[in-house]
Amino acid sequence: MGGDEILSREIVSHGAYVCLRVPGGSAARAAGALPVAALAERLGLRNEYHPAEAPPRESVAFLRRSAATPGAIADDGVLHADAIVHVAARTQAPVDDFCAEVTRLLGPGVAARILRGVVRPKNYTSAAMHAFAYAQAVVQRPGPAMPNAFLIPMSKTEAWWSKGWMERHTYFLPRFDADGRMVSEGHALASAAGIPCLLRRTYKHMDEPAPAGGYDFVTYFECANADVATFHAVCASLRDVRKNPEWSFVREGPTWHGRRVPTWEAMFEPAAA
């Protein structure tokens, strides 16, 4: 990426989503009985279902499948996941250890698709844009208050990454013609309705662009039941290239919808009728 060496490459934190396909019946019961709670405790991971006043930097979360829809990028490991575990830490080692140990405990009978990423400083966010996008942003709340979880991995096209960073930056802002009329909203305005009600988290691939089989971005959202419609409306707005020309350079993987549950075991319990 020519000229992008001036952008920050600092890593603020590491994270992973472990997407699990688990056979039903005895296999699910056996998976639910594994000592994952003890593993999380040993690694110092706090449960996001009951977040502290300040979001924990070392954390774990358990998500049970509700539904999923395919995207332009086929990915059966995400699309058909029965459960997803999120793990995050300031350093890479706890994430590596958790993913490796969970995969070992589950054994070959459970398929695991792991999406990894890092958090970097916000290179394109000025003070004014930070206030617009984050001053009113919702923080993580307990699972019963915001039970819905959405995972959407995605990548940008080769044409996007061939652009200079200044040109890429322009797609996040509204565009105006010579007479001052807005001709497109850009990413910021197209997604504005979600700021006060959708918790959002984005991991970037260690390399940009990501290599084959990886995603440039793994995006995640949480919301209350009353705000699920807003989530879908924001997604539709972002995908409308008339409003948001940036999306012509985006290729999405599956959109996975789950419910936050309090424990590892609860991911494998039958869903309430």
N, C-alpha and C positions, 0 to 999 in steps of 0.2 A: 504494500500500500504506500505508494510514493508520497512522501511528505508527512505521513502519519507518525513518524518517529517523535514528533513534538507532543503527541497526546500521551497522557499518563498511562503507564503500564503497571502501576502499583496494584497489588491485590489486597483488597480489604478483608475478604473472607472467602471461604470455600463452601460448596454445597453439592448435594446429589439428591436425585429422586430415584429410588429403587422400585421399579415397576414389576409386580409379581403376578404371574399366572399360576394359580393354585388349583389342582383338581379338587372336586368337592368331596363330601363324605369324610372318611377316615383321614385322608391326606390333609384336609383343611383343619381337622381337629388336632392332628399331629403338629402342623405348622403353628397353630395357635398356642400350643403348649411349650414352644421353644423359649429358652431363657433370654429373650431379647431385652426385657426390662432391666435385668441385671447387667447386660452388656451396655445399655445406655447409661446406667448409673455409674458403671466403672469408667466410662469415657467422659463423664461429667456433662452429659446432655440433659437439658431441661425440657420438659414436655410442653410443646406449644399449645396444647389444649387448655392449659391453665397458665397463660402467660403472666410473667411478672410485670410490674409497672413499667419497667424498661424491657423491651424485647430481648430475650437471652441471645448471646452471641454464639453459644454452643447449645444446639437444640435438636429435638427430634419431634416428628409429627406422624400420625397414623391416619390414613385416608382409605375409606371403603368405597368401592365402585357404586355409582348411580347409573351412569350412561356414558357413551362416547360416540363421537362422530368422526369419520375419516377426513383427512385433509389431502392437500395436493401431494404431500410426501407420504408414501405408504410406510407404516410402522406398526406391525401387528403387536410388538411388545408393549407399546403404549395403548393402542386401540383396544386390546383385549385384556388389559391388566385388571385383575380382580381387586387388587389393593396396591397402594403406593405409600412408601415410607420416605419422608423427607428428613435429611440430616444436614446440619450446618455447623461450621466451626470457624474460628479465626485462622486456624492453621490447617494444613492439609492432612496431617496424620490422623486425627480422630475420624475424619470422613473416610479415609482409606481403610482404617481399622474396622469401622462399623460395616462398610459395604462388604469387605472381605469376610468378616465373621458371619454376617447374616447369610451370605451366599453359601458359606461352608455349612452352617447349621441346617439350612433348607435342603441341601443336597441336590442331586440331579433331577429329582421328580418335580421340582418347581422351577419354572423358567423365570429368570431375572433379567430385565433390561434396565441398565443403569445409565441415567443421564447426568453428566457431571458439568460443573461450571464454577465460575468465580464472580465475585462482585468487585468492580473497579470504580474509581472515582467518576463522577458525572462530568465527562469532558465537555459536553455541549450546554451545560446548565449555568446560565448567568444568575446573578443574585435575584433579578426580577423574575426569571423563569422559575427559579427555585421556590420563590414565594408563591407564584401562581400554582405550581404543580404539587408542592409539598406542605405549605403552611396549613392547609385545610385537609390534608390527607388523613384518612382513617388509619388508626393503628391497630395492631392485632388485638383481638378480643377473645374471650373464652369461647370454646367450641360451641356451646349451646346458643350463644348470641350470634355467631357468624358460622353456621355449620357447613356452608357450601364451599367446595374447593374446585378450582378449575386449573388444569395444566395444559399449556399449549406450547410445544416446542416449535421453533421456526428457524428458517435461514433466509438470508438475503441472496439475490442472484449475483452472478459474476459481474453483470453490468453495474450493480450497486457498488461492489468493492473496487471496481475500476475507477470510480469517481474520486476526486480529491475530497479530503475531510471537510473543507469549506462548503463544497457543493452539497455533500450529504447533509450537512447541518441545516441547509435551507429548507429541506423537506419537513422539518419538525415545526416550522412556523407558518402562519398564514401567508398567502401570496396576494399581492394587489396589483392591479393594472396601473397604467400611467395616470388615470383619473382618480386613483385612490379607491376603486371598487375592489372588494375582496373577490378573488377568482377561485380560491380554494382555502379550506380551513387549515390544512396541515395537521400533523399528528397531534399537536397540543390541543387545538380546539376540537378536533374530532373525538378526542377521548375525555374531554373536560367533564362530562356528566358523571364519570366514574370516580372522580377525585375524592368526593366526600363520603363515598360508601363502599368502594372496592379497595381492599388491601391488595397491593401488588408487589411482586418480587420478581426480579429478572437476574438470571445468571448468564454470563457470557462464556463462550468457549475460551479456553486458554489461548488458542490461536484464532486469529481473524484474517480471512474466513476460516471456518472449521473444516477439517479434512473430511473426506468421504465417510459417511456413516454417522457423522456428528451433526450437531445443530449449532448455528451461530448464537442463538438465544434460547433459553428455556424460561418461559414466562408463566407466572402462577398468580392466581387471584383467590381471595376469600370474600364472602359476603353473606349477609343475612338473607333469609328466605324472601323477604320483601324486595330485595335488590337484585334477584336473579334476572328479572326482566331488564334492569339497567345494564347488567353485564352483557347480555345478548345485544342490546341496543348499541352499546359502545363498540362491541366487536363488529357489528354491521356498519357502523359509521366509519371505523378505521378501514374496513375492507372496501369501502366505496371510493374508488380511485378518483372520482370527480371531487370529492371532499378532501381526500388524502392521497395525493399522487404517489407518495412513498410506497403504498401497498402494491403497486405494479412491480416492485422489486422484491416482494415477500413471497415465500413459499412455506405454507404451514404444514406441520404434521397434524396428527389427530388432536381434537379437543376432548379432553378427558374430564368428566364431571364426577366428583366424589363427595362423600360426607366425612367431615372430621369426626374421629372417634377417640375416646380417651386412652385406649391401650392397644398394644400389639394384638392381644387376644381378641379384642372387639372387631378387628378387621375381618376375622374369619367366622364370626357368629352369623347366623341367618339374619337377614334384614327384617326389621319389624314390618308387619303387614300394613 
